[in-house]
Amino acid sequence: MTVKSDRELNRAVLVGGIFILMMTGVAFTVGALSNVYFYNHEVIKGRILPKAGITTLPDGSVEVPQGPRASSGRWRPPARERACSTLIYSRA
């Protein structure tokens, strides 16, 4: 890439620098404003599970069964979610 004079190079650096700062500023501003919006409008619902059925694995993670128990006593997920029968929550 070549430029004809130092003046054109300085102009390009100035315009490019302003463009990069504006784009970065817009991204950070939109991110912060979306965090505020979801903090004020999002409802997160949870439930406390009884201790029965929750097992702690040797690596410190916790295994939480999902869904009702089958007649064999094993946990089975609802029919729509057969692929994921157990959630693993890790402390790491």
Contact map, one row per residue, 1 for C-alpha under 8 A:
11100000000000000000000000000000000000000000000000000000000000000000000000000000000000000000
11110000000000000000000000000000000000000000000000000000000000000000000000000000000000000000
11111101100000000000000000000000000000000000000000000000000000000000000000000000000000000000
01111101000000000000000000000000000000000000000000000000000000000000000000000000000000000000
00111111100000000000000000000000000000000000000000000000000000000000000000000000000000000000
00111111110000000000000000000000000000000000000000000000000000000000000000000000000000000000
00001111111000000000000000000000000000000000000000000000000000000000000000000000000000000000
00111111111100000000000000000000000000000000000000000000000000000000000000000000000000000000
00101111111110000000000000000000000000000000000000000000000000000000000000000000000000000000
00000111111111000000000000000000000000000000000000000000000000000000000000000000000000000000
00000011111111100000000000000000000000000000000000000000000000000000000000000000000000000000
00000001111111110000000000000000000000000000000000000000000000000000000000000000000000000000
00000000111111111000000000000000000000000000000000000000000000000000000000000000000000000000
00000000011111111100000000000000000000000000000000000000000000000000000000000000000000000000
00000000001111111110000000000000000000000000000000000000000000000000000000000000000000000000
00000000000111111111000000000000000000000000000000000000000000000000000000000000000000000000
00000000000011111111100000000000000000000000000000000000000000000000000000000000000000000000
00000000000001111111110000000000000000000000000000000000000000000000000000000000000000000000
00000000000000111111111000000000000000000000000000000000000000000000000000000000000000000000
00000000000000011111111100000000000000000000000000000000000000000000000000000000000000000000
00000000000000001111111110000000000000000000000000000000000000000000000000000000000000000000
00000000000000000111111111000000000000000000000000000000000000000000000000000000000000000000
00000000000000000011111111100000000000000000000000000000000000000000000000000000000000000000
00000000000000000001111111110000000000000000000000000000000000000000000000000000000000000000
00000000000000000000111111111000000000000000000000000000000000000000000000000000000000000000
00000000000000000000011111111100000000000000000000000000000000000000000000000000000000000000
00000000000000000000001111111110000000000000000000000000000000000000000000000000000000000000
00000000000000000000000111111111000000000000000000000000000000000000000000000000000000000000
00000000000000000000000011111111100000000000000000000000000000000000000000000000000000000000
00000000000000000000000001111111110000000000000000000000000000000000000000000000000000000000
00000000000000000000000000111111111000000000000000000000000000000000000000000000000000000000
00000000000000000000000000011111111100000000000000000000000000000000000000000000000000000000
00000000000000000000000000001111111110000000000000000000000000000000000000000000000000000000
00000000000000000000000000000111111111000000000000000000000000000000000000000000000000000000
00000000000000000000000000000011111111100000000000000000000000000000000000000000000000000000
00000000000000000000000000000001111111110000000000000000000000000000000000000000000000000000
00000000000000000000000000000000111111111000000000000000000000000000000000000000000000000000
00000000000000000000000000000000011111111100000000000000000000000000000000000000000000000000
00000000000000000000000000000000001111111100000000000000000000000000000000000000000000000000
00000000000000000000000000000000000111111100000000000000000000000000000000000000000000000000
00000000000000000000000000000000000011111110000000000000000000000000000000000000000000000000
00000000000000000000000000000000000001111111000000000000000000000000000000000000000000000000
00000000000000000000000000000000000000001111100000000000000000000000000000000000000000000000
00000000000000000000000000000000000000000111110000000000000000000000000000000000000000000000
00000000000000000000000000000000000000000011111000000000000000000000000000000000000000000000
00000000000000000000000000000000000000000001111100000000000000000000000000000000000000000000
00000000000000000000000000000000000000000000111110000000000000000000000000000000000000000000
00000000000000000000000000000000000000000000011111000000000000000000000000000000000000000000
00000000000000000000000000000000000000000000001111100000000000000000000000000000000000000000
00000000000000000000000000000000000000000000000111111100000000000000000000000000000000000000
00000000000000000000000000000000000000000000000011111100000000000000000000000000000000000000
00000000000000000000000000000000000000000000000001111100000000000000000000000000000000000000
00000000000000000000000000000000000000000000000001111110000000011000000000000000000000000000
00000000000000000000000000000000000000000000000001111111000001111000000000000000000000000000
00000000000000000000000000000000000000000000000000001111100001110000000000000000000000000000
00000000000000000000000000000000000000000000000000000111110111100000000000000000000000000000
00000000000000000000000000000000000000000000000000000011111111100000000000000000000000000000
00000000000000000000000000000000000000000000000000000001111110000000000000000000000000000000
00000000000000000000000000000000000000000000000000000000111110000000000000000000000000000000
00000000000000000000000000000000000000000000000000000001111111000000000000000000000000000110
00000000000000000000000000000000000000000000000000000001111111100000000000000000000000011110
00000000000000000000000000000000000000000000000000000111100111110000000000000000000000011100
00000000000000000000000000000000000000000000000000000111100011111000000000000000000001111000
00000000000000000000000000000000000000000000000000001110000001111100000000000000000001111000
00000000000000000000000000000000000000000000000000001100000000111110000000110000000011100000
00000000000000000000000000000000000000000000000000000000000000011111000000111000000011100000
00000000000000000000000000000000000000000000000000000000000000001111100000111100000010000000
00000000000000000000000000000000000000000000000000000000000000000111110000111100000000000000
00000000000000000000000000000000000000000000000000000000000000000011111111110000000000000000
00000000000000000000000000000000000000000000000000000000000000000001111111110000000000000000
00000000000000000000000000000000000000000000000000000000000000000000111111000000000000000000
00000000000000000000000000000000000000000000000000000000000000000000111111000000000000000000
00000000000000000000000000000000000000000000000000000000000000000000111111100000000000000000
00000000000000000000000000000000000000000000000000000000000000000000111111110000000000000000
00000000000000000000000000000000000000000000000000000000000000001111110011111000000010000000
00000000000000000000000000000000000000000000000000000000000000001111110001111100010010000000
00000000000000000000000000000000000000000000000000000000000000000111000000111110110110000000
00000000000000000000000000000000000000000000000000000000000000000011000000011111110000000000
00000000000000000000000000000000000000000000000000000000000000000000000000001111110000000000
00000000000000000000000000000000000000000000000000000000000000000000000000000111110000000000
00000000000000000000000000000000000000000000000000000000000000000000000000001111111110000000
00000000000000000000000000000000000000000000000000000000000000000000000000011111111110000000
00000000000000000000000000000000000000000000000000000000000000000000000000000000111110000000
00000000000000000000000000000000000000000000000000000000000000000000000000001000111111100000
00000000000000000000000000000000000000000000000000000000000000001110000000111000111111100000
00000000000000000000000000000000000000000000000000000000000000111100000000000000000111110000
00000000000000000000000000000000000000000000000000000000000000111100000000000000000111111000
00000000000000000000000000000000000000000000000000000000000011110000000000000000000001111100
00000000000000000000000000000000000000000000000000000000000011110000000000000000000000111110
00000000000000000000000000000000000000000000000000000000000111000000000000000000000000011111
00000000000000000000000000000000000000000000000000000000000110000000000000000000000000001111
00000000000000000000000000000000000000000000000000000000000000000000000000000000000000000111
